[in-house]
Amino acid sequence: MKMKLLPMSMAATLLTAPMSFAASIEKAGMLNQHGLTQEAKSELIDVVFSKSVDSDKAQAYYLLGSIAFDENNISVALDSWRDLVKKYPNSTQAKTVKDRISELAEIVGESAKESVENAIALSYLRHGDFWSRGKDSKFTIDSSWIPNVETALKWYDKVISEFPKTTASRIAYQDKLRTLLGWEDPGRYGGKHGVKSAFGTYMPQLLETFASFENDHPTASTLQAFRYQIAQAYWSNKDWAKTREWLNLIIKKSGEGDSFYKDLAERRLQKVEY
C-alpha cells in the first residue's frame, strides 16, 4: 500500500509545481506591451517583494515609475524613482533617473495629483477646492513670439543625443521629422511652421535629419512614409526633379513585390507636374 502512495504523492507534486510561476520583468513587459497595464504593474510589484535579484528589483521600480509617468500619475512616478535611488543607488536605472528627478518634478509637477495621508488636512484642502473650483489645475504658458519649431527640436535632439539608437531615439527622430515638415495653425490668420513656412530654411534640416534617422534606425517601419513626405514637400514646392528622385527611391527601396508606398509612388510619377 505504501508503494502506491509514493507515486501518487510524486504525481501530485508534479501536477502542482508548474502552477507556481516566479514574478518576472519579462512577463511584466509583455503584459504592458499588450495593454494589460494593471496586470503589468501587479507583476512588477510582485518582483519587488519577491526573492528576485537586486537588478530585477531595480528594473521593477524603474518600470513602475515609467508606467505611472505614462499614465500622468506624476507623483507616483517620482515616488517610485525616489525609492529606486534610495534602495538601489548603484543600479543602472538609479543612475538614469537620479539627476533628472528634480527636473521632471519641476516640468510637470503642477498637473500632478498627490495623496494626503492626514484626513483632516485633506478635508481642509477639499473645502478650499470647493470655493476655488474654477481655478486652472495646470499653468498656462503664453508662447507668443517663441519659435515653436526650434524649441521643439531642442528637446528631440536631447533625446537623440542622450539615448542613442533606442526606442526613445526613434520616436524623437520621427517627431523631429514631423516638426520640420511643418503644419498650419487653424483659423483665418493661422501661421505656418517648418517646411510649410520656409522651405529653404527647413528642407536642408529635414534631409539631414532623415539621413541620420536612416543611419541610426535602418529597420524603422516609417522610413518609406517619410521618404514620401519628403517627395511631397518637393512636389508642393514644384521641384519636379527632386520629386521624381525621391519617388523613384521609394520604389527602389521597396524591392520586388507590392507595397502601399511603392504603389503610391508609381501613381504619383504618372502625374508630377501641375
NUGU-295122 format. One line per field, with one value per residue (C-alpha): residue number from 1; residue in three letters; z, x, y. Coordinates in Angstrom, 2 decimals. Each point is the difference from the previous one (the first is absolute). Last residue first. Layout:
num = NUM, ... $
residu = ALA, ... $
up = Z, ... $
east = X, ... $
north = Y, ... $
// end
This chain:
num = 274, 273, 272, 271, 270, 269, 268, 267, 266, 265, 264, 263, 262, 261, 260, 259, 258, 257, 256, 255, 254, 253, 252, 251, 250, 249, 248, 247, 246, 245, 244, 243, 242, 241, 240, 239, 238, 237, 236, 235, 234, 233, 232, 231, 230, 229, 228, 227, 226, 225, 224, 223, 222, 221, 220, 219, 218, 217, 216, 215, 214, 213, 212, 211, 210, 209, 208, 207, 206, 205, 204, 203, 202, 201, 200, 199, 198, 197, 196, 195, 194, 193, 192, 191, 190, 189, 188, 187, 186, 185, 184, 183, 182, 181, 180, 179, 178, 177, 176, 175, 174, 173, 172, 171, 170, 169, 168, 167, 166, 165, 164, 163, 162, 161, 160, 159, 158, 157, 156, 155, 154, 153, 152, 151, 150, 149, 148, 147, 146, 145, 144, 143, 142, 141, 140, 139, 138, 137, 136, 135, 134, 133, 132, 131, 130, 129, 128, 127, 126, 125, 124, 123, 122, 121, 120, 119, 118, 117, 116, 115, 114, 113, 112, 111, 110, 109, 108, 107, 106, 105, 104, 103, 102, 101, 100, 99, 98, 97, 96, 95, 94, 93, 92, 91, 90, 89, 88, 87, 86, 85, 84, 83, 82, 81, 80, 79, 78, 77, 76, 75, 74, 73, 72, 71, 70, 69, 68, 67, 66, 65, 64, 63, 62, 61, 60, 59, 58, 57, 56, 55, 54, 53, 52, 51, 50, 49, 48, 47, 46, 45, 44, 43, 42, 41, 40, 39, 38, 37, 36, 35, 34, 33, 32, 31, 30, 29, 28, 27, 26, 25, 24, 23, 22, 21, 20, 19, 18, 17, 16, 15, 14, 13, 12, 11, 10, 9, 8, 7, 6, 5, 4, 3, 2, 1 $
residu = TYR, GLU, VAL, LYS, GLN, LEU, ARG, ARG, GLU, ALA, LEU, ASP, LYS, TYR, PHE, SER, ASP, GLY, GLU, GLY, SER, LYS, LYS, ILE, ILE, LEU, ASN, LEU, TRP, GLU, ARG, THR, LYS, ALA, TRP, ASP, LYS, ASN, SER, TRP, TYR, ALA, GLN, ALA, ILE, GLN, TYR, ARG, PHE, ALA, GLN, LEU, THR, SER, ALA, THR, PRO, HIS, ASP, ASN, GLU, PHE, SER, ALA, PHE, THR, GLU, LEU, LEU, GLN, PRO, MET, TYR, THR, GLY, PHE, ALA, SER, LYS, VAL, GLY, HIS, LYS, GLY, GLY, TYR, ARG, GLY, PRO, ASP, GLU, TRP, GLY, LEU, LEU, THR, ARG, LEU, LYS, ASP, GLN, TYR, ALA, ILE, ARG, SER, ALA, THR, THR, LYS, PRO, PHE, GLU, SER, ILE, VAL, LYS, ASP, TYR, TRP, LYS, LEU, ALA, THR, GLU, VAL, ASN, PRO, ILE, TRP, SER, SER, ASP, ILE, THR, PHE, LYS, SER, ASP, LYS, GLY, ARG, SER, TRP, PHE, ASP, GLY, HIS, ARG, LEU, TYR, SER, LEU, ALA, ILE, ALA, ASN, GLU, VAL, SER, GLU, LYS, ALA, SER, GLU, GLY, VAL, ILE, GLU, ALA, LEU, GLU, SER, ILE, ARG, ASP, LYS, VAL, THR, LYS, ALA, GLN, THR, SER, ASN, PRO, TYR, LYS, LYS, VAL, LEU, ASP, ARG, TRP, SER, ASP, LEU, ALA, VAL, SER, ILE, ASN, ASN, GLU, ASP, PHE, ALA, ILE, SER, GLY, LEU, LEU, TYR, TYR, ALA, GLN, ALA, LYS, ASP, SER, ASP, VAL, SER, LYS, SER, PHE, VAL, VAL, ASP, ILE, LEU, GLU, SER, LYS, ALA, GLU, GLN, THR, LEU, GLY, HIS, GLN, ASN, LEU, MET, GLY, ALA, LYS, GLU, ILE, SER, ALA, ALA, PHE, SER, MET, PRO, ALA, THR, LEU, LEU, THR, ALA, ALA, MET, SER, MET, PRO, LEU, LEU, LYS, MET, LYS, MET $
up = -62.42, -0.58, 1.67, -1.58, -0.76, 2.60, 2.67, -0.88, 0.22, 3.35, 1.40, -1.14, 1.59, 3.10, 0.51, -0.85, -2.87, -0.85, -0.73, 1.61, 2.08, 0.30, -3.77, -0.17, 2.84, -1.67, -3.20, 1.91, 1.57, -3.32, -1.73, 2.56, -0.19, -3.75, 0.29, 2.47, 0.05, 3.72, 0.72, -1.91, 2.05, 3.19, -1.50, -0.70, 3.61, 1.24, -2.21, 1.48, 3.45, -0.66, -1.38, 3.15, 2.39, 0.70, 1.51, -1.13, -0.69, 3.37, 0.63, -3.68, -1.22, 2.76, -0.75, -3.69, 0.94, 2.27, -2.72, -2.53, 2.39, 0.98, -3.68, -0.50, 2.96, -1.16, -3.73, 0.53, 2.45, 1.36, -1.27, 0.57, 3.70, 1.24, -1.40, 1.81, 0.46, -1.09, -1.27, 2.62, 0.67, 0.27, -2.99, 0.30, -0.51, -1.71, 2.58, 2.83, -1.63, -0.37, 3.64, 1.08, -1.94, 1.29, 3.57, -0.39, -1.26, 2.82, 2.61, -1.50, 0.41, -2.50, 2.04, 3.39, 0.96, -3.52, -1.53, 3.10, 0.15, -3.73, 0.53, 2.76, -2.04, -3.05, 1.86, 0.80, -3.58, -1.44, 2.41, -0.31, 3.03, -1.19, 2.03, 2.05, 2.88, 2.45, 2.09, 3.30, 0.59, 2.67, -1.22, 2.60, -0.37, 2.93, 2.39, 2.69, -0.07, -0.30, 3.30, 1.77, -1.68, 1.35, 3.49, -0.25, -1.11, 2.99, 2.27, -1.75, 0.35, -2.63, -2.92, -3.48, -2.85, -3.28, -2.41, -2.52, 1.56, 0.32, -3.72, -0.66, 3.53, 1.06, -3.11, 0.63, 3.66, -0.99, -2.82, 1.73, 1.60, -2.91, -2.07, 2.90, 1.82, -3.04, -0.30, 3.61, 2.59, 1.97, 0.40, 3.00, 0.04, -3.77, -0.68, 2.77, -1.57, -3.37, 1.38, 1.82, -3.22, -1.93, 2.69, 0.05, -3.78, -0.45, -3.63, -1.17, -1.90, 3.20, 1.98, -2.56, 0.17, 3.80, 0.14, -2.64, 2.12, 3.16, -1.86, -1.55, 3.46, 1.19, -2.95, 0.70, 3.69, -0.68, 0.47, 3.38, -0.47, 1.32, -2.87, -2.58, 1.25, -0.43, -3.60, -0.63, 1.47, -2.20, -3.08, 0.94, 0.29, -3.33, -2.09, -3.22, -1.92, 0.53, 3.71, 0.36, -2.02, 2.20, 3.17, -1.25, -0.75, 3.38, 1.70, 2.89, 0.64, -1.20, 2.20, -1.96, -1.48, 3.42, 0.56, -2.41, 0.75, 3.72, -0.37, -2.12, 2.64, 2.67, -2.18, -0.69, 3.76, 0.96, -2.16, 1.68, 3.36, -0.79 $
east = 0.76, 3.07, 0.21, -2.70, 0.93, 2.75, -2.72, -1.44, 3.39, 0.69, -3.37, 0.54, 3.44, -1.42, -2.72, 2.10, 0.40, 2.63, 3.65, 2.06, -1.72, 3.23, 0.10, -3.62, 0.54, 3.19, -1.98, -2.39, 2.92, 1.68, -3.30, -0.80, 3.55, -0.39, -3.49, 0.87, -3.47, 0.18, -2.98, 1.82, 3.16, -2.04, -1.74, 3.32, 1.02, -3.32, 0.51, 3.41, -1.57, -2.52, 2.73, 2.09, -2.93, 0.58, 3.42, 2.51, 2.92, -0.36, 3.21, 0.97, -3.55, -0.61, 3.29, -0.93, -3.50, 1.41, 2.29, -2.83, -2.34, 2.69, 0.65, -3.78, -0.38, 1.49, -0.71, -3.57, -0.94, -3.55, -1.24, 3.47, -0.31, -2.92, -2.93, -2.13, -3.75, -1.64, -3.24, -0.02, 1.94, 3.80, 1.78, 2.50, 3.64, 2.10, 2.62, -2.35, -0.85, 3.72, 0.63, -2.89, 1.44, 3.53, -1.27, -1.95, 3.11, 2.11, -2.52, 0.07, 3.77, 2.77, 1.45, -1.50, 1.77, 0.58, -3.35, -1.96, 1.66, -0.54, -3.74, 0.09, 1.82, -2.14, -3.15, 1.48, 1.22, -3.42, -2.03, 2.01, -1.24, -1.70, -3.15, 0.35, -2.22, 0.19, -2.98, 0.63, -2.15, -2.66, -1.86, -2.25, -3.77, -0.33, 1.23, -2.67, -0.29, 3.78, 0.48, -2.40, 1.74, 3.35, -1.42, -1.39, 3.41, 1.67, -2.48, 0.56, 3.81, 1.59, -0.28, 0.33, 1.44, -1.69, 2.65, -0.73, 2.32, 2.80, 0.58, 3.18, 1.27, -0.56, 1.77, 2.99, 0.18, 0.02, 2.49, 3.35, -1.03, -2.02, 2.63, 2.38, -2.81, -0.67, 3.64, -0.02, 2.35, -2.68, -2.20, -2.21, 0.02, 0.26, -2.79, -2.19, 0.45, -0.96, -3.19, -0.88, 0.58, -2.33, -2.67, 0.21, -0.28, -3.03, -0.18, -0.73, 3.28, 1.74, -1.64, 1.27, 3.52, 0.02, -1.08, 2.66, 2.79, -1.16, -0.11, 3.44, 1.45, -1.69, 1.44, 3.53, -0.42, -0.58, -3.51, -1.09, -3.42, -1.41, 1.23, -0.74, -3.59, -0.31, 1.14, -2.64, -2.73, 1.13, -0.14, -3.47, -1.22, 1.57, -1.39, 0.44, 1.84, 3.43, -0.74, -0.68, 3.12, 2.16, -1.45, 0.77, 3.60, 0.44, -0.99, -2.10, 0.82, -2.60, -1.78, -2.49, 2.84, 0.59, -3.58, -0.06, 3.52, -0.65, -3.25, 1.78, 2.70, -2.62, -1.78, 3.31, 0.67, -3.51, 0.14, 3.11, -1.55, -2.84 $
north = 70.58, -2.12, -3.40, -2.14, -3.61, 0.25, 0.41, -3.41, -1.72, 1.66, -1.12, -3.60, -0.08, 1.68, -2.63, -3.03, -2.45, -2.57, 0.45, 2.74, 2.67, 2.01, 0.50, 1.15, 2.47, 1.26, 0.56, 2.25, 1.84, 0.78, 0.78, 2.70, 1.30, 0.52, 1.50, 2.73, 1.53, 0.97, -2.25, -2.76, 0.52, -0.37, -3.04, -1.69, 0.66, -1.38, -3.05, -0.65, 0.46, -2.78, -2.25, 0.40, -0.56, -3.70, 0.65, -2.64, 2.36, 1.79, 1.95, 0.45, 0.58, 2.54, 1.76, 0.29, 1.17, 2.70, 1.30, 0.07, 1.84, 2.49, 0.75, 0.45, 2.37, 3.27, -0.17, -1.20, 2.76, -0.27, -3.34, -1.40, 0.78, 2.08, 1.94, 2.57, 0.06, 3.24, -1.50, -2.72, -3.16, 0.00, -1.48, -2.81, -0.85, -2.63, 0.99, -0.97, -3.32, -0.74, 0.86, -2.20, -2.92, 0.58, 0.23, -3.25, -1.76, 1.43, -1.14, -3.49, 0.06, 0.75, 2.86, 0.96, 3.24, 1.34, -0.97, 1.00, 3.43, 0.45, -0.48, 2.62, 2.67, -0.80, 1.08, 3.42, 0.45, -0.85, 2.10, 3.21, 2.01, 3.19, -0.80, -3.19, 1.12, -2.87, -1.07, -1.74, -3.04, -0.52, 3.09, 1.57, -0.20, -2.38, 2.68, -0.17, -3.79, -0.40, 1.83, -2.33, -2.93, 1.16, 0.29, -3.55, -1.28, 1.64, -1.78, -3.35, 0.16, -2.23, 2.40, -1.47, 2.04, 0.82, 1.24, 2.74, 2.60, -2.53, -0.28, 1.94, 0.47, -3.60, -1.27, 2.28, -1.04, -3.68, 0.46, -0.49, -3.28, -1.41, -1.82, -0.63, -1.77, -2.19, -1.01, -1.13, 1.49, 1.82, -3.09, 0.75, 3.80, 0.56, -2.50, 1.41, 3.45, -1.52, -1.47, 3.24, 1.97, -2.26, 0.14, 3.82, 0.11, -2.19, 1.17, -3.59, -0.03, 1.17, -2.80, -2.52, 1.43, 0.01, -3.62, -0.73, 1.49, -1.74, -3.32, 0.61, 0.52, -3.18, -1.91, 1.27, -0.82, -3.69, -1.34, -1.32, 1.59, 3.26, 2.20, -2.72, -0.26, 3.78, -0.46, -2.67, 2.20, 2.90, -2.23, -1.27, 3.57, 0.94, -2.84, 1.99, -2.68, 1.54, 0.37, -3.72, -0.79, 2.19, -1.45, -3.51, 0.96, 1.66, -3.23, -1.26, -3.63, -2.45, -2.54, -2.14, -2.05, -1.62, -1.19, -2.92, -1.18, 0.07, -1.93, -2.58, -0.41, -0.57, -2.55, -1.76, -0.24, -1.10, -3.13, -1.46, 0.74, -2.37 $
// end
